[in-house]
Amino acid sequence: MRRIVSIALVLLLLVPFVSAREVPYVYTPTVSETAFAVLALYKVGDYAHVLEGCEWLNQLKSPEDSWGWKYGEKPEAKYTALALMALIRGESIAEGRYGYTIDGAAYWLIYVQSPDGSFGDYIDTALSVLALNEYQKSRFGTLDVSEAISRGLGWLKANPPKNEEEAIFGYLALRDVESLKELSVDGEMLAYKYFALAYLGEKVETEGEFKTVLANALLLYATGNEAYRDALLSDQHFGFWGRLRYSPPELLEVSQVQGFDDLKPPACHYMRLVIPQEEWDRVVLAKYFLACGMEANLSGLDYDKLLPWMVAELARLKALMGQPYDSEVDYLLSHQQNGVWKEFYNTAYVVWVLRSLGVDFNYTESLNFLEESLTDSYPNYYYAYALIDFRLFDMDEAFNRTLSIIEAHQNPNGGWGYNYGAPSGLKSTATVLWALEETGIKDSETYAKGVQFLRESLYADIPDVDIAGDMVVLTNATFLLIQDGRYIGNSTGTANIAGLDGYVTIYPSMSPLTVQAFSVSGFRAGDPWRAAEEAYLYITAGVILLFLAGFVVWRHGKEKRLKPQKK
């Protein structure tokens, strides 16, 4: 048998690894989303995904075993408390993996508690009390945190909540079921209320579609409804839960560049959460809503409050939707001065739209203005529309001048910033590349370097684990091995998985991009909580030890006072 395993391992190492996938890597892990997802999935017995979330929390912690809302942010009690609660559950699946971190997090919370009993703001304090209470009841805590809990509860009782979220978490920490039931909330705050009630043992039934990761995690915890689990897992990325690293409009701009259409689904998923606030917002965001198959409300807009390019954009979008756009065109034609709309960019954009719509207009003055006003000091997206205009009207000299400016403004990394010398950005780079495509300049070093910048910024190569019998191989990966509910060690590059509950793959070992948990015989969870009698004895022992320590100090002081002094 050992010989067969050895042969399988040799064969795996000899096979070139060609199973890497270049995939969009556009999310960032956040502590609250990941921690609440872990709590919910643990409750429904989805232990593989629990371990994935816990490993990401391990990656996000500070050296002091504390957490901010994401990696590198200042640690706060609320996020540390949530991570502590999640890791307690992970420890019950892989005992020995998170124990030191659990103690470290509890110690950090005690350390930051103020003399008045608070841990920061109201939610910091409520969640810290909740987490320390779990820590005290768990089998994995070694510190006595009863005094910290008592002081935190005292602060919560003395300081009323100021809003619905504070009220929900405050009542939860105080275990005030009746006040929770009486609290009237709507929208996504309902998810928080249902979570709190379920946590306190109340039966909760709800239905409906909620948009955010947090809401789906809270409702899965509250109800166990499979629909919320499916929604939650659809928002898991590379083992974590979090937020889009970039704005949805930025990614949609990039998705217009050839070869980047796979960025559209994640961007559209988050466009659901975008709500226009101003009239100009409705115009600017409309094309992104339409690109995602969503409705865009373009009625009742006051053109006098919009820039000319925005009115032109309205005409373009209405044409795409098959709606009349005469009023927009009439407005533009009546608000130009000698073929100019305000300045360079507005004029370039309006000319592009009117020409694309086949509007009968004498463009000579507009084009003369653009050519005469062409300098190298504009934002880079100005040149994109000028380049298209000059190509549309066969103005070769102006076209080549514009192209030369674009080439000169390209940064060494291949991207373009807002203007010359600015750091490369997704939107500016995508707009310039789109213009190069529209004008037939794809077969150029400038275009290729721009595409490479976007690829390196937005994609990652994620290889698959190779499996042969009882051996798994993934170069530059760490395998965490779990057997009989315990973490038994790790290995790098290869692992024998025979007899394991399962294993967790972290790739790459340093600065991970992805975490995947794989079941072998099946992950299992031990009870993370002490028996009631054991918890009582644990607390009592802590009190006795404190008393004895105090007595020893008192006795030592007394003996010192009574001891004759040498003269």
Secondary structure, DSSP 8 states (H G I E B T S, - for coil): -HHHHHHHHHHHHHS-----EEEE--EEEBHHHHHHHHHHHHHTT-HHHHHHHHHHHHHH--TTS---SBTTS---HHHHHHHHHHHHHHHHHSBTSSHHHHHHHHHHHHHH--TTS-SSSHHHHHHHHHHHHHHHHBSS--S--HHHHHHHHHHHHHS--SSHHHHHHHHHHHT-HHHHHH----TTHHHHHHHHHHHTT----------SHHHHHHHHHHH--HHHHHHHHHT-BTTB-EEESS-HHHHHHHHTSTT-GGGHHHHHHHHTT----SHHHHHHHHHHHHHTT------S--GGGS-HHHHHHHHHHHHHTT---HHHHHHHHHT-BTTB-SSHHHHHHHHHHHHHTT-----HHHHHHHHHT--S-S-HHHHHHHHHHHHHTT-HHHHHHHHHHHHHH--TTS-B-SSTTS--BHHHHHHHHHHHHHTT--SSHHHHHHHHHHHHHHEEEE---EEETTEEEEEEEEEEEEETTEEEEEEEEEEE-TT-SEEEEEESSSS-SEEEEEESS-------B--HHHHHHHHHHHHHHHHHHHHHHHHHHHHHHHS----
